[in-house]
Amino acid sequence: MAVDVGAQLRKGVVEYCVLGLLASEPTYGWQLSEALVSRGLIASIGTLYPILSRLRAQGLVSSFDRQSDAGPSRRYYRVTETGHRQLTIFREQWGPFARTVNEIVGEDSP
């Protein structure tokens, strides 16, 4: 049985990638999904909404509606203070973790 390593890696970090994208500015769902799909982090917009629901339930993201010039209002998402703190913790741990993994499995490792 083949293991999809990429899927497992994405599953572990995609929520933090959502927080990272939202940390710069509030974003509506379609725009957020396009940023994630184009980078290969999610398969489709349908994958995004369960992630956003989990993040909202955890108090890491909030949402609000904003009128759109191109049609009906859009639901925007933004990072809460708790979400910013979680993202900071992740950033502090990600660099050392990624370096350690690369030392062990990188092409230059023994």
GROMACS elastic network, one bead per residue, 0.5 to 0.9 nm:
[ bonds ]
;  ai    aj funct       b0    kb
    3     6     6  0.87675   500
    3     7     6  0.87827   500
    3     8     6  0.87297   500
    4     7     6  0.54568   500
    4     8     6  0.66620   500
    4     9     6  0.89225   500
    5     8     6  0.51671   500
    5     9     6  0.62145   500
    5    10     6  0.86359   500
    6     9     6  0.50934   500
    6    10     6  0.60841   500
    6    11     6  0.84766   500
    7    10     6  0.51410   500
    7    11     6  0.60275   500
    7    12     6  0.86894   500
    7    41     6  0.86650   500
    8    11     6  0.50978   500
    8    12     6  0.64225   500
    9    12     6  0.53056   500
    9    13     6  0.66585   500
    9    14     6  0.84926   500
   10    13     6  0.53838   500
   10    14     6  0.54550   500
   10    15     6  0.89163   500
   10    40     6  0.87263   500
   10    41     6  0.59699   500
   10    42     6  0.78082   500
   11    14     6  0.57612   500
   11    15     6  0.79239   500
   11    41     6  0.85660   500
   12    15     6  0.76217   500
   12    16     6  0.85156   500
   13    16     6  0.53876   500
   13    17     6  0.62986   500
   13    18     6  0.88576   500
   13    41     6  0.88767   500
   14    18     6  0.62483   500
   14    19     6  0.86671   500
   14    36     6  0.85770   500
   14    41     6  0.64754   500
   14    42     6  0.77928   500
   14    51     6  0.84279   500
   15    18     6  0.50962   500
   15    19     6  0.63795   500
   15    20     6  0.86357   500
   15    51     6  0.66533   500
   15    52     6  0.82327   500
   15    54     6  0.89327   500
   15    55     6  0.75547   500
   16    20     6  0.60108   500
   16    21     6  0.85936   500
   16    86     6  0.84405   500
   16    87     6  0.64869   500
   16    90     6  0.74159   500
   17    21     6  0.61784   500
   17    22     6  0.85351   500
   17    36     6  0.82033   500
   17    41     6  0.84595   500
   18    21     6  0.52092   500
   18    22     6  0.61480   500
   18    23     6  0.84880   500
   18    32     6  0.77544   500
   18    36     6  0.79512   500
   18    48     6  0.89609   500
   18    51     6  0.84990   500
   18    52     6  0.82770   500
   19    22     6  0.50797   500
   19    23     6  0.58906   500
   19    55     6  0.87324   500
   19    60     6  0.80204   500
   19    61     6  0.78135   500
   19    78     6  0.82302   500
   19    79     6  0.63800   500
   19    83     6  0.70002   500
   19    84     6  0.77407   500
   19    86     6  0.88083   500
   19    87     6  0.66364   500
   20    23     6  0.51132   500
   20    24     6  0.72279   500
   20    79     6  0.87188   500
   20    84     6  0.87742   500
   20    87     6  0.70030   500
   21    24     6  0.61081   500
   21    25     6  0.75004   500
   21    26     6  0.86511   500
   21    27     6  0.82937   500
   21    32     6  0.76079   500
   21    35     6  0.83557   500
   21    36     6  0.89937   500
   22    25     6  0.53817   500
   22    26     6  0.55829   500
   22    27     6  0.63523   500
   22    32     6  0.81656   500
   22    61     6  0.86330   500
   22    77     6  0.70953   500
   22    78     6  0.55462   500
   22    79     6  0.59331   500
   23    26     6  0.74574   500
   23    78     6  0.70469   500
   23    79     6  0.58558   500
   23    80     6  0.89391   500
   23    83     6  0.86950   500
   23    84     6  0.71996   500
   23    87     6  0.86462   500
   24    78     6  0.89457   500
   25    77     6  0.87803   500
   25    78     6  0.69354   500
   25    79     6  0.85491   500
   26    63     6  0.86952   500
   26    76     6  0.59918   500
   26    77     6  0.53394   500
   26    79     6  0.76371   500
   27    30     6  0.84594   500
   27    31     6  0.65218   500
   27    32     6  0.61816   500
   27    75     6  0.82816   500
   27    76     6  0.50862   500
   27    77     6  0.54560   500
   27    78     6  0.68372   500
   28    31     6  0.55999   500
   28    32     6  0.61675   500
   28    33     6  0.87061   500
   28    63     6  0.89508   500
   28    65     6  0.89996   500
   28    74     6  0.64090   500
   28    75     6  0.55672   500
   28    77     6  0.60009   500
   28    78     6  0.89750   500
   29    32     6  0.50598   500
   29    33     6  0.60372   500
   29    34     6  0.85914   500
   29    45     6  0.77865   500
   29    48     6  0.77597   500
   29    49     6  0.78243   500
   29    52     6  0.88868   500
   29    74     6  0.81778   500
   29    75     6  0.69311   500
   29    76     6  0.66888   500
   29    77     6  0.74158   500
   30    33     6  0.50872   500
   30    34     6  0.61823   500
   30    35     6  0.87514   500
   30    45     6  0.68563   500
   31    34     6  0.52036   500
   31    35     6  0.64700   500
   31    36     6  0.88710   500
   32    35     6  0.52703   500
   32    36     6  0.64316   500
   32    37     6  0.86857   500
   32    45     6  0.85816   500
   32    48     6  0.82974   500
   33    36     6  0.50750   500
   33    37     6  0.58660   500
   33    38     6  0.83271   500
   33    42     6  0.77158   500
   33    44     6  0.69238   500
   33    45     6  0.52410   500
   33    46     6  0.87224   500
   33    47     6  0.84846   500
   33    48     6  0.63413   500
   34    37     6  0.51373   500
   34    38     6  0.58789   500
   34    39     6  0.85016   500
   34    44     6  0.82761   500
   34    45     6  0.77026   500
   35    38     6  0.54588   500
   35    39     6  0.65268   500
   35    40     6  0.89253   500
   35    41     6  0.87645   500
   36    39     6  0.52819   500
   36    40     6  0.63004   500
   36    41     6  0.51777   500
   36    42     6  0.58032   500
   36    43     6  0.83712   500
   36    44     6  0.85209   500
   36    45     6  0.88873   500
   36    48     6  0.86598   500
   37    41     6  0.57972   500
   37    42     6  0.51445   500
   37    43     6  0.58967   500
   37    44     6  0.62209   500
   37    45     6  0.78729   500
   38    41     6  0.77169   500
   38    42     6  0.85207   500
   39    42     6  0.80243   500
   40    43     6  0.69346   500
   42    45     6  0.77830   500
   42    46     6  0.89991   500
   42    47     6  0.63340   500
   42    48     6  0.72430   500
   43    46     6  0.80186   500
   43    47     6  0.65399   500
   43    48     6  0.87483   500
   44    47     6  0.54945   500
   44    48     6  0.71104   500
   45    48     6  0.51459   500
   45    49     6  0.70319   500
   46    49     6  0.60325   500
   46    50     6  0.77366   500
   47    50     6  0.63110   500
   47    51     6  0.70478   500
   48    51     6  0.52341   500
   48    52     6  0.62612   500
   48    53     6  0.87090   500
   49    53     6  0.60753   500
   49    54     6  0.86188   500
   50    54     6  0.62515   500
   50    55     6  0.86443   500
   51    54     6  0.51887   500
   51    55     6  0.62405   500
   51    56     6  0.86240   500
   52    55     6  0.50166   500
   52    56     6  0.60520   500
   52    57     6  0.85115   500
   52    61     6  0.74245   500
   52    77     6  0.83748   500
   53    56     6  0.51027   500
   53    57     6  0.60888   500
   53    58     6  0.85916   500
   53    61     6  0.87367   500
   54    57     6  0.50515   500
   54    58     6  0.61865   500
   54    59     6  0.86492   500
   54    60     6  0.87182   500
   54    61     6  0.89370   500
   55    58     6  0.51166   500
   55    59     6  0.62832   500
   55    60     6  0.52018   500
   55    61     6  0.55136   500
   55    62     6  0.83124   500
   55    83     6  0.84038   500
   56    60     6  0.57635   500
   56    62     6  0.58192   500
   56    63     6  0.81154   500
   57    60     6  0.76694   500
   57    61     6  0.82028   500
   58    61     6  0.77962   500
   58    83     6  0.87802   500
   59    62     6  0.71681   500
   59    79     6  0.88800   500
   59    80     6  0.70356   500
   59    81     6  0.88888   500
   59    82     6  0.67170   500
   59    83     6  0.70758   500
   60    78     6  0.86394   500
   60    79     6  0.59800   500
   60    80     6  0.53514   500
   60    81     6  0.74427   500
   60    82     6  0.54979   500
   60    84     6  0.76066   500
   60    85     6  0.89155   500
   60    86     6  0.78038   500
   61    77     6  0.65350   500
   61    78     6  0.55486   500
   61    80     6  0.52600   500
   61    81     6  0.87484   500
   61    82     6  0.83296   500
   61    83     6  0.63110   500
   62    76     6  0.84097   500
   62    77     6  0.56962   500
   62    78     6  0.55428   500
   62    79     6  0.64263   500
   62    80     6  0.63615   500
   63    75     6  0.64735   500
   63    76     6  0.54106   500
   63    78     6  0.62351   500
   63    79     6  0.88256   500
   64    74     6  0.82814   500
   64    75     6  0.55844   500
   64    76     6  0.53493   500
   64    77     6  0.65960   500
   64    78     6  0.83899   500
   65    73     6  0.61891   500
   65    74     6  0.54649   500
   65    76     6  0.59377   500
   65    77     6  0.88183   500
   66    72     6  0.89334   500
   66    73     6  0.53012   500
   66    74     6  0.54017   500
   66    75     6  0.64074   500
   66    76     6  0.69528   500
   67    70     6  0.88573   500
   67    71     6  0.80377   500
   67    72     6  0.65945   500
   67    74     6  0.62748   500
   67    75     6  0.88725   500
   68    71     6  0.56218   500
   68    72     6  0.59211   500
   68    74     6  0.62917   500
   69    72     6  0.80190   500
   69    73     6  0.83950   500
   70    73     6  0.87055   500
   71    74     6  0.86369   500
   79    82     6  0.78430   500
   79    83     6  0.53527   500
   79    84     6  0.63164   500
   80    84     6  0.62467   500
   80    85     6  0.86739   500
   81    84     6  0.50264   500
   81    85     6  0.63160   500
   81    86     6  0.87028   500
   82    85     6  0.51159   500
   82    86     6  0.62697   500
   82    87     6  0.86385   500
   83    86     6  0.50480   500
   83    87     6  0.60967   500
   83    88     6  0.85625   500
   84    87     6  0.50501   500
   84    88     6  0.61547   500
   84    89     6  0.86860   500
   85    88     6  0.50791   500
   85    89     6  0.63097   500
   85    90     6  0.86754   500
   86    89     6  0.51099   500
   86    90     6  0.61933   500
   86    91     6  0.86291   500
   87    91     6  0.60887   500
   87    92     6  0.85910   500
   88    91     6  0.50827   500
   88    92     6  0.62133   500
   88    93     6  0.87205   500
   89    92     6  0.51748   500
   89    93     6  0.63637   500
   89    94     6  0.85571   500
   90    93     6  0.51850   500
   90    94     6  0.57559   500
   90    95     6  0.88870   500
   91    94     6  0.51500   500
   91    95     6  0.67824   500
   92    95     6  0.65646   500
   92    96     6  0.77125   500
   93    96     6  0.58729   500
   93    97     6  0.61290   500
   93    98     6  0.86227   500
   94    97     6  0.50802   500
   94    98     6  0.58879   500
   94    99     6  0.84614   500
   95    98     6  0.52539   500
   95    99     6  0.61460   500
   95   100     6  0.85932   500
   96    99     6  0.51485   500
   96   100     6  0.61297   500
   96   101     6  0.86793   500
   97   100     6  0.51704   500
   97   101     6  0.62544   500
   97   102     6  0.85778   500
   98   101     6  0.51879   500
   98   102     6  0.60703   500
   98   103     6  0.85659   500
   99   102     6  0.50432   500
   99   103     6  0.60824   500
   99   104     6  0.87030   500
  100   103     6  0.50716   500
  100   104     6  0.64059   500
  100   105     6  0.87396   500
  101   104     6  0.51758   500
  101   105     6  0.60166   500
  101   106     6  0.74267   500
  102   105     6  0.52346   500
  102   107     6  0.81726   500
  102   108     6  0.87537   500
  102   109     6  0.79258   500
  103   106     6  0.56213   500
  103   107     6  0.86083   500
  103   108     6  0.76699   500
  103   109     6  0.58229   500
  103   110     6  0.88866   500
  104   107     6  0.88796   500
  104   108     6  0.88446   500
  104   109     6  0.58432   500
  104   110     6  0.78844   500
  105   108     6  0.81500   500
  105   109     6  0.61907   500
  105   110     6  0.86060   500
  106   109     6  0.53823   500
  106   110     6  0.88312   500
  107   110     6  0.83219   500
